[in-house]
Amino acid sequence: MRVDQFLPHLGRDDAIGNHVLRIQRVLKEHFGTSDIYVGSADAALRRLVKPYRSFDAKNGSAVIYHASIGTPVAYYLMKLQSPLIVDYHNVTPMRFFAKYEPRIAAQLFAGRVECGLFARKAALGLADSQYSTRELDSMGYAKTATIPILIDFSRYEQAPDGKLLRELAGSKKGTDILFVGRLSPNKRQEDLIKTFALYRRHFNPGARLFLVGPASSARYRDSLLAFVRRLAIEDVVFAGAVPFAHLLAYYRTADVYLSLSEHEGFCVPLLEAMSLHLPVIAFDAAAVPETLGEAGVLIREKNYEEIAALIDLVCRSDELRGRLVRAGQQRVDHYRPEPHEQRFVELLESVLL
């Protein structure tokens, strides 16, 4: 049996992209040749993929479609007779983007419509979290299962960028708070900035906030920059997209990971932080509580003064910090990829053989 994969875009050091590449390895080990077909890819990855329209439907392959946004790739697959599995990475609700990027909001709306249309065609709907699996069930998929994002945790044992590590450590004057993820309206970076402003004012004037990740919306990024200027606060660092070795440096010098995102289909950075011994504080939304388990502090209400006080408590209490770090390591063990890969293969065999 041959199984190929399709997705709108393959990105470098992207959670879905890394997941797709790991799945390709699994498919090759168990079923033989397996290709990745895309609408586009980052330049460094183009040699690993093929244009989706070059797919030969006569080769007898089953296909896995990785769904995350509206794309012509989905409509191409709807016309094929090949056996189909949908791997649903969730689609951000369009309401978050409507104010900033109407075009992206329309793509998100289309992505949810496409996933619903696939329900009649798909032999299996996979999702990264039970939260997302419930969405597939509500769309009418006959058979669904939950397989988390496959993460190679050994990558986080690599050495960070030495120059940046020394710069961050040498300039440190207080608590370093970290968030990793695109500048995106659903991730609510403005709420991180509000919390940080109160934390600096009341607890730690030397603190820094690092926002690491590219912008999904230029308008949203500009609104965040303007908000920081209005508040007249220093040490909010918009790091942008960074190489993986730089990302490791930010993780290794941070004191706490803070997420106030209001929509996540899984949230890989929570596990990245825990694997690198960072205590995690996160808002209870979408799949976040499921991914975090009992390994972090879950916030059920956005009271920014209380969140600032909580950051102070986590950073000052060695006992609490140690307990969170140990729980985080146990949570990482739960998400190690090998058992999930085996279940993934078993699920494919159950619907394709």
VENMOKA-V314914 format. One line per field, one symbol per residue. phi: phi as a letter, one per 20 degrees, with the letter a starting at -180 (. if undefined). psi: psi as a letter, one per 40 degrees, with the letter a starting at -180 (. if undefined). burial: I if it has 9 or more other C-alpha atoms within 8 Angstrom, else O. A space follows every 10 residues. Layout:
phi: ???
psi: ???
burial: ???
This chain:
phi: .dcddcbfbd dfldgfffff fffgfffffd cogbdddcfa bggfdffecc fffefefeem fecddeebaf afgfffffee efgcdedeem cggfffdgfd cgffgfffgf ffffffffgf dffbddbfbf gfffffgffo ffccbdcfge defffeefff ffffgfffff efcafddccd qgfbgfelff fffgffgfff fdcbfefcdd ddqfefbfff gfffffffff fldemedefm fcfgffgfff ffdfdbdccd fdbbebnfgg fgfffdmefd cbffblegff ffmdebeded bedfffffff gffffeefff ffffffffff fggfdffgff fffgffffff dde
psi: hhhiiiidhh ihfidddddd dddddddddd eahhihhidi iideedeeii hdeehheeee iiihhhheih idddddddei eihhhhhhei hhhdddeddd gddddddddd dddddddede dhdhhiidid ddddddddee hdhiihhihh hgeddeeihi hddddddddd eheahhhihh iihhddefdd dddddddddd dddgeeiihh hhiihdhddd dddddddddd efiifhhgda hiiddddddd ddeidihhhf iehhecgddd dddddffhih hiigibeddd ddbfeahhhe hghddddddd ddddddhddd dddddddddd ddddeidddd dddddddddd ed.
burial: OIIIIIIIII IIOOOIIIII OIIIOIIIOO IIOIIIIIIO IIOOIIOOII IIOOOOIOOO IIIIIIIIII IOIIIIOOOO OIIIIIIIII IIIIOIIIOO IIOIIIIIII IIOIIIOIIO OIIIIIIIII IIIOOIIOII IOOIIIIIII IOIOOIOOOI IOOIIOOIOO OIOIIIIIIO IIIIIIIIIO IIIIIIIIII OOIIIIIIII IIIIIOIOOI IOOIOOIIOO OOOOOIOOII OIOOIIIIII IOIIIIIIII IIIIIIIOOI IIIIIIIIII IIIIIIIIII IIOOIIOIIO OOOIIOIIIO IIOIIOOOOO IOOIIIIIII IIOOIIIOOI IOIIIOOIOO OOO
